[in-house]
């Protein structure tokens, strides 16, 4: 009941909202996320992650995503709608480290190939309100969030 895939960490390709919609939920419920550093024959070093998750992910770009193993069992399909940024939500987001430090707690950073936009998985530590807009929201970052109530309801 798990799928394992390898993802190139590139904010230009796998860091778009469209692409994050394919694999973001599998990060939030991952059994493991292992960073790897792949060196190609031509000498190009590429940071990647190997994710094992029982939440379904989708093959989306063979240059960025490679299915490594599938146990032929049905993965859980989760429909996540990103709502209001609320303290306690779990989140997978492509943003700068400074934005993550301001708006998240208990987060892990997976560094991208280039640039200052990286993949972060953690917990929201602020709430969007009329008086406060988190940097992640203000900068329209690609993200997937779940409330604690949604997590409890899914029961993974």
Secondary structure, 3 states (H helix, E strand, C coil): CCEEEEEECCCCCCCCHHHHHHHHHHHHCEEEEEEEEEECCCCCEEEEEEEEECECCCCCCCCCEEEEEECCCCCECCCCCCCCCCCCCEEEEEEEHHHHHHHEEEEEEECCCCCCEEEEEEEECCCCCCCCCCHHHHCCCCEEEECHHHHHHHCC
